[in-house]
């Protein structure tokens, strides 16, 4: 039996935190045991902490760590590391909903002592019939195809508890963990069966805000830790686009696909300027409000509405 701690970093997540924790409590487990669920709530001014405290009464595994100020997800993760002795830590974003057996699939690879970090597969709940919905699905499908070849950590991760902290001012915590794991001779593994449902940006403005922050964070990791995540290789992504993008080559692929690529290029240029020219820090980022709709949409995933994925775990 493998034992793990599930960690959740939250800031004003009252809309989804209860649903997400319920999904964790109902996980289908056979060879994995969730010994504790720790929520680090930072600078919350809504009902996030109240909801978590209520659930603490229902499930003794749930524990709340309250921080008065918000210093960013990486800082919250460091707080978590100081408050658990678990050998394996799974990190679930507070604005997502893990699939029914996500934690089981995510943690099982740690039976292999050479595995140091695993990542699940994000599935967006956006309606792919709209342009922004297509853009989000297009992006995460490329992420999936690339991760099958060279793992890239994302929305749902787990790692061995073999380091004390990550850079506090990193805007991409999972990318900062990758080199710490690889540096100890351990490998990364992508686990597509570990599904997590998220909701991508619904507007071009929100998309650019999110993507530029992520790219600036990746440049930071490269400069400070000497590590390049797999998605920074533009040639590899372009090769995937031409050979096996994993998406249907219909009219949207040929009409909207180039527009999505153009948005991504522009976001990366903005991220580069943020980091190199304007010295803008993204560790504490502005909340992208249109990504907080996963709860409402997740309740309809089983309904078979066109353009939405089914709430089931793909092979």
C-alpha positions in Angstrom: 0.0 0.0 0.0 1.3 3.4 -1.0 0.5 6.3 1.3 0.3 9.9 0.2 -0.7 13.4 1.3 -2.9 15.4 -1.0 -2.2 19.2 -0.9 -4.4 22.0 -2.1 -3.3 25.6 -2.4 -6.3 28.0 -2.3 -7.0 31.7 -2.5 -10.7 32.7 -2.6 -11.9 29.4 -4.0 -15.3 29.2 -2.2 -17.1 28.4 -5.5 -15.2 25.1 -6.1 -13.3 24.1 -2.9 -16.2 22.1 -1.5 -16.8 20.2 -4.7 -13.1 19.5 -5.2 -12.6 18.2 -1.6 -15.7 16.0 -2.0 -14.1 14.6 -5.2 -11.0 13.8 -3.2 -13.0 12.2 -0.3 -14.7 9.9 -2.8 -11.6 8.8 -4.7 -11.6 5.2 -5.8 -8.6 3.7 -4.1 -7.2 0.1 -4.0 -3.5 0.2 -3.6 -3.1 3.9 -2.5 -4.1 5.4 0.8 -4.7 9.1 1.2 -3.5 9.7 4.8 -4.1 13.4 4.9 -5.6 16.2 2.8 -4.0 19.6 3.6 -5.5 22.8 2.4 -3.2 25.9 2.6 -5.5 28.9 2.3 -3.7 32.1 1.7 -5.2 35.6 2.1 -8.8 34.3 1.7 -11.5 36.9 2.2 -14.4 34.7 1.1 -15.9 31.5 2.6 -13.1 29.2 1.5 -11.8 28.6 5.0 -15.3 28.2 6.5 -16.1 25.5 3.9 -12.9 23.7 4.6 -13.4 23.8 8.4 -16.9 22.3 8.0 -15.4 19.5 6.0 -12.7 19.0 8.6 -15.5 17.9 10.9 -16.7 15.3 8.4 -13.3 13.9 7.5 -10.4 13.7 9.9 -7.9 13.5 7.0 -8.7 17.1 6.1 -6.5 19.8 7.7 -6.6 23.6 7.2 -3.5 25.8 7.3 -4.5 29.4 7.2 -2.2 32.2 6.1 -3.2 35.8 6.6 -1.4 37.0 3.4 -1.2 35.7 -0.1 2.5 35.3 -1.2 1.9 33.0 -4.2 1.4 29.3 -4.8 5.1 28.5 -4.5 5.3 30.1 -1.1 2.1 28.2 0.0 3.7 25.0 -1.3 6.7 25.6 0.9 4.4 26.1 3.9 2.9 22.7 3.0 6.3 21.0 2.9 7.0 22.2 6.4 3.8 20.6 7.7 3.9 17.1 6.3 6.2 14.1 6.5 4.4 12.1 3.8 6.7 10.3 1.4 4.6 11.2 -1.6 2.7 14.5 -2.0 0.0 15.0 -4.6 -0.9 18.6 -5.5 -4.4 19.4 -6.8 -5.3 22.9 -7.9 -8.3 24.2 -5.9 -10.1 25.3 -9.1 -10.1 21.8 -10.6 -12.0 18.6 -10.1 -10.0 15.3 -10.0 -11.4 12.3 -11.8 -12.8 9.4 -9.8 -9.5 7.4 -9.6 -7.1 10.2 -10.4 -5.0 9.9 -7.2 -4.8 6.1 -7.5 -3.4 6.4 -11.0 -1.2 9.3 -10.1 0.5 7.7 -7.1 0.8 4.1 -8.3 4.0 4.7 -10.4 5.9 5.5 -7.2 6.1 1.7 -6.6 9.1 2.1 -9.0 11.9 3.6 -6.8 13.2 5.4 -9.9 10.1 7.5 -10.3 10.3 10.9 -8.6 7.4 12.9 -10.0 4.2 12.1 -11.9 1.7 14.3 -13.8 -2.0 13.7 -14.7 -3.9 14.8 -17.8 -6.0 18.0 -17.6 -9.2 17.8 -19.6 -10.9 21.2 -20.1 -14.6 21.6 -19.5 -14.8 24.5 -22.1 -17.3 24.1 -24.9 -15.0 23.3 -27.9 -17.6 24.7 -30.4 -16.5 28.3 -29.5 -13.2 29.8 -30.5 -11.8 30.1 -27.0 -13.1 26.7 -26.1 -11.3 25.3 -29.2 -8.2 27.2 -28.2 -8.1 25.7 -24.7 -8.7 22.1 -26.0 -6.1 22.6 -28.7 -3.5 23.7 -26.2 -4.1 20.9 -23.7 -4.2 18.3 -26.5 -0.8 19.4 -27.7 0.3 19.3 -24.0 -1.0 15.7 -23.9 0.7 14.6 -27.1 4.0 16.2 -26.0 3.9 14.7 -22.6 3.4 11.2 -24.1 6.9 11.7 -25.6 8.6 13.9 -23.0 6.7 14.4 -19.7 5.6 17.9 -18.8 4.1 18.5 -15.4 0.9 20.5 -15.2 -2.4 20.9 -13.3 -2.2 17.6 -11.3 1.2 16.4 -10.0 2.7 14.2 -7.4 6.3 14.0 -6.2 8.6 12.4 -3.6 9.1 14.5 -0.5 12.9 14.7 -1.1 13.5 18.5 -0.9 12.8 21.2 1.6 11.5 24.0 -0.6 11.2 25.5 -4.1 12.0 29.1 -5.1 9.5 31.2 -3.3 9.2 33.7 -6.2 8.5 31.1 -8.9 5.3 31.6 -10.9 5.3 27.9 -12.1 5.7 25.6 -9.1 5.5 22.4 -11.0 8.2 23.5 -13.4 10.4 24.4 -10.5 10.0 21.0 -9.0 11.0 19.1 -12.1 14.8 20.0 -12.0 14.8 19.3 -8.2 13.6 15.8 -8.9 15.8 15.2 -12.0 18.8 16.5 -10.1 18.5 13.6 -7.7 18.6 11.0 -10.5 14.9 10.4 -10.4 12.6 10.4 -13.5 9.3 12.0 -14.5 6.3 10.0 -15.6 3.2 11.2 -17.4 0.0 9.3 -16.3 -2.8 10.2 -18.8 -5.2 7.9 -16.8 -4.9 10.4 -13.9 -7.6 12.8 -15.2 -8.3 16.2 -13.7 -11.0 18.5 -15.1 -10.2 22.2 -15.4 -11.6 25.2 -17.1 -9.5 27.4 -19.4 -9.9 31.1 -20.1 -13.0 32.2 -21.9 -11.7 35.5 -23.3 -8.6 36.4 -25.4 -7.6 38.8 -22.6 -7.7 36.1 -20.0 -5.9 33.7 -22.2 -3.0 36.1 -22.9 -2.8 37.0 -19.2 -2.5 33.4 -18.1 -0.1 32.2 -20.9 2.3 35.2 -20.6 2.6 34.6 -16.9 3.4 30.9 -17.4 6.0 31.6 -20.1 7.7 34.3 -18.0 7.8 31.7 -15.2 9.4 29.1 -17.5 12.1 31.7 -18.4 12.7 32.3 -14.7 13.2 28.5 -14.1 15.6 28.4 -17.0 17.7 31.3 -15.8 17.7 30.4 -12.1 17.7 26.6 -12.2 19.2 26.0 -15.6 16.2 23.9 -16.7 14.0 24.0 -19.7 10.6 22.4 -19.6 9.6 20.4 -22.7 7.1 23.0 -23.9 9.7 25.7 -24.3 11.1 23.8 -27.3 9.2 25.6 -30.2 10.6 23.2 -32.8 9.2 20.2 -31.0 5.8 21.8 -30.7 5.8 22.8 -34.4 6.7 19.3 -35.4 3.8 18.0 -33.4 1.5 20.4 -35.2 2.6 19.1 -38.5 2.7 15.4 -37.7 0.4 14.4 -34.9 -1.4 17.3 -33.1 -4.0 14.8 -31.7 -6.9 17.0 -32.9 -9.3 16.4 -35.7 -8.1 18.2 -38.9 -11.5 19.8 -39.6 -12.2 23.4 -40.6 -11.5 24.6 -37.1 -8.0 23.2 -37.2 -7.2 25.0 -40.5 -9.1 28.2 -39.7 -8.8 28.6 -35.9 -5.6 26.6 -35.4 -3.3 29.3 -36.9 -5.0 32.0 -34.8 -4.4 29.9 -31.6 -0.7 29.5 -32.6 -0.5 33.3 -33.2 -2.0 34.0 -29.7 0.5 31.7 -28.1 3.4 33.3 -29.9 2.2 36.8 -28.8 1.7 35.6 -25.2 5.3 34.3 -25.2 6.6 37.6 -26.5 4.7 39.4 -23.8 6.0 37.0 -21.2 9.6 37.5 -22.5 9.1 41.3 -22.2 7.7 41.0 -18.7 10.7 39.1 -17.6 13.5 40.7 -19.5 12.4 44.3 -20.1 9.9 45.2 -17.5 11.2 42.9 -14.7 7.6 42.1 -13.8 7.1 39.4 -11.1 4.3 36.9 -11.5 4.6 34.8 -8.4 1.5 36.4 -7.0 -0.7 36.6 -10.1 -4.0 38.3 -10.9 -6.8 35.8 -10.7 -8.2 34.9 -14.2 -11.9 34.9 -13.3 -13.1 33.1 -16.4 -11.2 30.0 -15.4 -13.2 29.6 -12.2 -16.3 28.0 -13.9 -15.3 24.4 -13.6 -17.9 23.7 -10.9 -20.9 24.7 -12.9 -19.7 22.9 -16.1 -18.5 19.8 -14.3 -22.1 19.2 -13.0 -23.1 18.9 -16.7 -20.3 16.7 -18.0 -22.3 13.5 -17.9 -25.3 15.1 -19.7 -23.8 14.6 -23.1 -24.1 18.2 -24.2 -22.3 18.8 -27.5 -18.8 20.2 -27.3 -18.2 19.0 -23.7 -16.2 16.0 -22.6 -17.8 13.1 -20.8 -17.1 12.8 -17.0 -15.3 9.5 -17.5 -11.7 8.6 -17.6 -10.2 8.0 -21.0 -7.9 5.1 -21.8 
